Amino acid sequence: MNKSEINITVELDDNRIPEKIFWDATENPNEGINETKAICVGVWDQYHKGLLGINLWTKDMPVDEMNHFTVDLIGNLAQMIKDSTNDPKVIELLNNAGKEITKHLEEQAKKEQQQQQQ
């Protein structure tokens, strides 16, 4: 049987807030340990029929990048549904949610830019 491993290491400050996050995998195309600013891992708990999730981000993760990460996660969920159940309604709902959030973030960035120019 073939195996593949994924490893995540989190360095915490004195208040247990993530300062650095590293990940590595046996099938990592980047070869070696990689530093990242955020991770989101979801595991299906088959016994309790629910999600076991790990959502971590470093204290220096920029808000705009966290928002972009969130939109990418929604797109990833839509792709997962397409690959697994191919439920067109769920795919549409997720894609629309991603588009609406992106639109909101663009409008918010535009407002902030206008305020800075004043």
Phi, psi and omega in degrees: 000134176281151177228150174225135181243145173235127181239138178232130177237132181239124174265125183252151173277186182297338179263011179066030175262132182300127174260321179218145177231130178237146175223154177209152179213151180296334179251035181284118180292342181270355178051111177107179181282137180243138175269143178221165180262343182204150173223153175218115181237128177241131179235133179278121176272100186291337182280321181260358178055055180201174183275134166251116187237147173236116177236113181228145173213151181284157182292346178257015177289120180296143182301319181295325177289325177295320177296318178297318177301317180298315178297318178297323178296320178296317176298322178295320177297318178300318178294322178297317179295318179300316182287330187261308184246341182052040178279107187298327181291316180295319178300314180298315180299315179294315179299319178294321177298315178299318179294318180295318178295317178299316179300315179300315181294322177295318178295319179296316179296322179296317178297316180297321179294319179295321179293323179291331181282343182277000000 
